[in-house]
Amino acid sequence: QWEKKRYHVVVTASANGTIDYTLGDSIPYGDTITFAAVPNEGFRFTSWTDGGRSNPRSVVVTSDTSFTASFSPNVYYVNVVNGDDTLAVLPHHFKDMILRKSLDSLNPTKIGHDFVAWDAEFPLSMPSHDTTITAIYTPKIFTVIAKINGNVGKVTGEGDYPYGTVVSLQAIPNEGFHFVKWGDGDTSSIISFTISSDTIASTLFAKDV
């Protein structure tokens, strides 16, 4: 009676992964074995030592042999967002450390606003998926001052306002006077505008006849 010769089969993993294989290292000639490479989080299977890329993989045993799985880090992306715009898409590997200065170097800006921070805690360890970091801003504060030609009236609505605020001013004449116009020629006693800078609103009042 003939007995099948047995061969040593060794299946191992390099760093950043493990092997799913339970048949042991002594396999009868002609048997088919199946094994799989299991990458750690943030990594992917690359190849076996003989160049094979099938995973899982099945082989017919005909001699002593060994297989070692190799793994490579996945690339994930940090989408750096500035309002409705994307400032940059930065590639990173799992657990790469992302520093605030690497994002600050992108010089985030927004009209009428001051940059405050990013919506992330730094240093940030890159997760095993794409992620988004958004710039945070606070609106600039602008001042509205009325310039009146003497003690002839007043203007309501002066003050400090955040960028983009709709400001309403009303010119109110003192008794015996009437409002004539604003510095830009507008003759309506009530005006509204969206503030985008410090503003001096000149007014002209005249004595009643």
NORJO-V964424 format. One record per residue. RES is the residue in three letters. SS is DSSP state (alpha for helix, beta for strand, coil for the rest). PHI is phi in degrees with one decimal (none if undefined). Layout:
# NORJO-V964424
RES;SS;PHI
RES;SS;PHI
This chain:
# NORJO-V964424
GLN;coil;none
TRP;coil;-94.8
GLU;coil;-116.3
LYS;coil;-59.9
LYS;coil;-71.2
ARG;beta;-108.2
TYR;beta;-127.4
HIS;beta;-85.2
VAL;beta;-124.6
VAL;beta;-117.4
VAL;beta;-121.3
THR;beta;-132.1
ALA;beta;-123.0
SER;coil;-75.8
ALA;coil;-60.0
ASN;coil;79.4
GLY;beta;-171.2
THR;beta;-136.1
ILE;beta;-118.8
ASP;beta;-103.6
TYR;coil;-160.3
THR;coil;-128.3
LEU;coil;-84.6
GLY;coil;88.9
ASP;coil;-108.2
SER;beta;-119.8
ILE;beta;-121.4
PRO;beta;-63.8
TYR;coil;-54.1
GLY;coil;86.7
ASP;coil;-72.4
THR;beta;-100.6
ILE;beta;-116.6
THR;beta;-128.8
PHE;beta;-143.6
ALA;beta;-141.0
ALA;beta;-93.9
VAL;beta;-118.6
PRO;beta;-71.4
ASN;coil;-69.7
GLU;coil;-56.2
GLY;coil;86.6
PHE;beta;-127.8
ARG;beta;-134.5
PHE;beta;-68.0
THR;beta;-107.3
SER;beta;-170.8
TRP;beta;-94.4
THR;coil;-62.4
ASP;coil;-89.1
GLY;coil;93.4
GLY;coil;-65.8
ARG;coil;-122.1
SER;coil;-69.4
ASN;coil;-156.9
PRO;coil;-63.8
ARG;beta;-131.3
SER;beta;-118.2
VAL;beta;-136.8
VAL;beta;-93.6
VAL;coil;-81.4
THR;coil;-130.8
SER;coil;-166.7
ASP;coil;-61.4
THR;beta;-156.8
SER;beta;-143.8
PHE;beta;-136.2
THR;beta;-123.7
ALA;beta;-88.9
SER;beta;-111.0
PHE;beta;-132.3
SER;beta;-129.6
PRO;beta;-70.4
ASN;coil;-71.9
VAL;beta;-105.1
TYR;beta;-118.5
TYR;beta;-123.8
VAL;beta;-99.5
ASN;beta;-89.6
VAL;beta;-93.9
VAL;beta;-110.0
ASN;beta;-126.4
GLY;coil;66.4
ASP;coil;-90.5
ASP;beta;-108.5
THR;beta;-98.2
LEU;beta;-73.3
ALA;beta;-165.0
VAL;beta;-123.1
LEU;beta;-107.5
PRO;beta;-79.4
HIS;beta;-146.8
HIS;beta;-95.3
PHE;coil;-53.0
LYS;coil;71.7
ASP;coil;-57.6
MET;beta;-91.1
ILE;beta;-102.5
LEU;coil;-99.5
ARG;alpha;-60.2
LYS;alpha;-62.6
SER;alpha;-70.1
LEU;alpha;-87.5
ASP;alpha;-60.2
SER;coil;-64.8
LEU;coil;-78.3
ASN;coil;53.7
PRO;coil;-64.2
THR;coil;-139.8
LYS;coil;-149.8
ILE;coil;-55.8
GLY;coil;76.2
HIS;beta;-134.9
ASP;beta;-108.0
PHE;beta;-68.8
VAL;beta;-110.4
ALA;beta;-170.7
TRP;beta;-105.7
ASP;coil;-84.9
ALA;coil;-151.5
GLU;coil;-92.4
PHE;coil;-114.0
PRO;coil;-68.1
LEU;beta;-105.6
SER;beta;-85.9
MET;coil;-60.6
PRO;coil;-74.9
SER;coil;-89.3
HIS;coil;-165.3
ASP;coil;-62.9
THR;beta;-143.4
THR;beta;-123.5
ILE;beta;-121.1
THR;beta;-116.3
ALA;beta;-74.3
ILE;beta;-111.4
TYR;beta;-127.1
THR;beta;-125.4
PRO;beta;-68.2
LYS;coil;-66.6
ILE;beta;-104.1
PHE;beta;-120.8
THR;beta;-109.0
VAL;beta;-111.4
ILE;beta;-124.6
ALA;beta;-97.8
LYS;beta;-112.2
ILE;beta;-114.0
ASN;coil;-81.9
GLY;coil;101.1
ASN;coil;-87.4
VAL;coil;-123.0
GLY;beta;173.5
LYS;beta;-145.2
VAL;beta;-129.5
THR;beta;-95.1
GLY;coil;108.0
GLU;coil;-65.1
GLY;beta;149.6
ASP;beta;-105.0
TYR;beta;-137.4
PRO;beta;-68.4
TYR;coil;-51.2
GLY;coil;89.6
THR;coil;-73.7
VAL;beta;-84.6
VAL;beta;-103.7
SER;beta;-115.6
LEU;beta;-117.9
GLN;beta;-128.6
ALA;beta;-92.4
ILE;beta;-122.9
PRO;beta;-75.6
ASN;coil;-71.1
GLU;coil;-60.6
GLY;coil;90.7
PHE;beta;-130.6
HIS;beta;-139.2
PHE;beta;-78.2
VAL;beta;-107.6
LYS;beta;-168.3
TRP;beta;-88.6
GLY;coil;-60.7
ASP;coil;-89.6
GLY;coil;96.2
ASP;coil;-66.5
THR;coil;-98.7
SER;coil;-75.7
SER;coil;-72.9
ILE;beta;-118.1
ILE;beta;-127.9
SER;beta;-134.0
PHE;beta;-156.8
THR;beta;-92.4
ILE;coil;-79.0
SER;coil;-137.2
SER;coil;-166.0
ASP;coil;-59.1
THR;beta;-132.6
ILE;beta;-111.0
ALA;beta;-100.9
SER;beta;-81.8
THR;beta;-127.5
LEU;beta;-128.4
PHE;beta;-112.6
ALA;beta;-133.7
LYS;beta;-74.9
ASP;coil;-65.3
VAL;coil;-98.0
